[in-house]
Amino acid sequence: MDAQDLRFKSKTFDTITVGCVIAHVENPSLFLRNLRRVLKDNGTVLLTIPNPISPVTIIPNSLRPLHHAAKQHISVIPPRNLISLFDHTGFKVIKLIPLGIEIPYRPQLERLLHVPLGVKKLRAPFPLAQESLYVLKKKPLKKDKVLVTGD
C-alpha cells in the first residue's frame, strides 16, 4: 500500500499507529492529510518520527554520509517544522514523548563485557532523543478552510 494514497473510506479508524514512516514519504503533507481523512473525528494518531537534530543522529550521519538512514530518509523534518506541518494538515499535538537513545554497538558491548546490558535504549530528554512519539488529535476545521485530499 502506498502511504500517500490510503485506500480506505473516510473516517474509518479510531486510532492510527505509524512507526517512522513520515521520513520515508515524498510528500509528508499529503500523507498527513490522508491520515486525517481516514481518522474518525475523535480519533488519535500515534506517530513515531526520527529526531534529525539529536546529536546521536547528527554525529554518525556526518561521519558516514552514506549511512543507511541518510540514504533512506527522504523527508527530514526538524521538530519545529513538524509542529507547523501538523497544524497545517489539521492536527493538534496532544503529547510529545521522547523515546530515548539506542545504545550503539549494544551486541558487541555485551559480548565484550560478558554482561547483558538489559536495555536497548537509554532515557533521554527531547533534544537528545533519537526519535519521538507524537500523539495527535484532529483539529476541527474552520468553515473557510478546506483540505484537498483526493476523496
C-alpha distance (Angstrom), angle and dihedral (degrees) to the residues before:
residue distance angle dihedral
M1 . . .
D2 3.78 . .
A3 3.81 108.9 .
Q4 3.81 89.8 -147.3
D5 3.82 93.4 52.1
L6 3.81 107.0 49.1
R7 3.79 106.6 -174.6
F8 3.76 98.5 -155.9
K9 3.78 129.4 113.4
S10 3.78 116.1 -95.0
K11 3.82 116.3 -88.3
T12 3.81 94.0 14.6
F13 3.83 103.5 135.4
D14 3.81 134.4 60.8
T15 3.82 92.6 -166.1
I16 3.78 131.6 16.9
T17 3.80 121.1 -166.1
V18 3.80 117.2 -161.3
G19 3.81 119.6 -178.4
C20 3.82 116.1 -158.6
V21 3.81 94.3 -41.8
I22 3.81 102.8 124.5
A23 3.82 92.4 72.2
H24 3.81 89.0 58.2
V25 3.81 100.0 52.4
E26 3.78 124.3 89.1
N27 3.80 95.3 -141.2
P28 3.84 111.9 34.7
S29 3.81 91.7 176.5
L30 3.81 92.4 56.7
F31 3.81 89.9 45.1
L32 3.83 92.1 52.8
R33 3.81 93.0 44.9
N34 3.80 88.6 53.6
L35 3.82 91.0 49.1
R36 3.79 88.2 51.6
R37 3.80 91.7 50.0
V38 3.83 94.6 54.0
L39 3.83 93.9 41.3
K40 3.80 118.5 94.0
D41 3.80 115.5 -117.0
N42 3.81 93.8 -101.9
G43 3.83 93.1 36.4
T44 3.80 130.3 126.7
V45 3.80 131.7 -136.5
L46 3.82 119.2 -153.6
L47 3.78 106.8 -161.4
T48 3.82 126.8 178.8
I49 3.77 114.5 -159.6
P50 3.83 131.9 179.6
N51 3.79 114.2 -113.2
P52 3.83 107.3 -127.5
I53 3.83 92.8 -171.0
S54 3.81 95.0 57.5
P55 3.82 111.5 113.7
V56 3.80 86.6 -138.3
T57 3.81 87.6 62.5
I58 3.81 99.4 36.2
I59 3.83 98.3 50.3
P60 3.83 99.1 52.6
N61 3.81 91.9 41.4
S62 3.81 92.1 50.9
L63 3.80 91.7 48.3
R64 3.78 92.3 46.9
P65 3.80 108.2 32.5
L66 3.79 90.5 179.8
H67 3.80 92.1 53.5
H68 3.81 109.7 147.5
A69 3.83 93.9 -116.0
A70 3.79 91.5 50.9
K71 3.80 89.8 54.2
Q72 3.81 94.9 45.9
H73 3.80 101.0 42.5
I74 3.78 107.5 89.8
S75 3.82 98.0 169.9
V76 3.79 113.9 42.1
I77 3.80 105.7 -179.4
P78 3.82 123.5 -177.1
P79 3.84 113.9 -131.4
R80 3.82 95.2 -109.4
N81 3.80 90.2 54.2
L82 3.81 90.6 47.4
I83 3.80 91.4 58.8
S84 3.83 89.5 52.0
L85 3.80 90.8 46.4
F86 3.81 91.6 51.3
D87 3.80 90.1 49.5
H88 3.82 92.3 47.1
T89 3.82 91.8 51.1
G90 3.82 94.6 48.9
F91 3.81 103.5 -94.6
K92 3.78 134.3 122.9
V93 3.82 120.7 -151.9
I94 3.80 106.9 -125.2
K95 3.79 96.8 176.3
L96 3.80 138.9 0.7
I97 3.80 115.7 -156.1
P98 3.83 120.5 -173.3
L99 3.81 108.1 -139.5
G100 3.79 98.2 -156.7
I101 3.77 138.0 -123.4
E102 3.77 125.2 -55.9
I103 3.76 112.9 -127.2
P104 3.80 104.9 -114.1
Y105 3.79 116.0 -126.7
R106 3.83 90.5 2.5
P107 3.86 96.6 162.7
Q108 3.80 91.4 48.8
L109 3.82 91.7 48.4
E110 3.81 91.3 49.9
R111 3.82 91.2 51.7
L112 3.78 92.0 45.8
L113 3.82 94.1 47.9
H114 3.83 94.4 36.4
V115 3.81 86.9 -135.3
P116 3.79 129.7 105.5
L117 3.79 109.0 -122.1
G118 3.80 91.1 -145.3
V119 3.80 96.2 -145.5
K120 3.77 133.4 67.9
K121 3.78 95.4 -160.4
L122 3.77 135.6 33.6
R123 3.79 119.7 -138.4
A124 3.78 111.8 -106.9
P125 3.80 137.3 172.2
F126 3.80 117.4 -106.5
P127 3.81 101.5 -90.1
L128 3.82 90.6 53.6
A129 3.80 99.7 38.8
Q130 3.79 114.5 108.0
E131 3.78 92.3 -142.7
S132 3.78 138.1 6.6
L133 3.77 137.8 -151.6
Y134 3.79 114.8 -128.2
V135 3.81 117.4 -161.7
L136 3.81 108.4 -155.4
K137 3.79 134.5 -172.0
K138 3.78 128.6 -168.9
K139 3.77 114.6 -99.2
P140 3.78 115.1 -140.7
L141 3.78 108.2 -106.0
K142 3.77 119.4 -119.5
K143 3.78 112.1 -119.9
D144 3.81 92.4 -114.5
K145 3.83 94.1 49.3
V146 3.79 118.4 85.9
L147 3.80 124.2 -177.0
V148 3.79 112.3 -151.8
T149 3.80 108.7 -144.4
G150 3.76 105.4 155.7
D151 3.82 93.2 -107.1
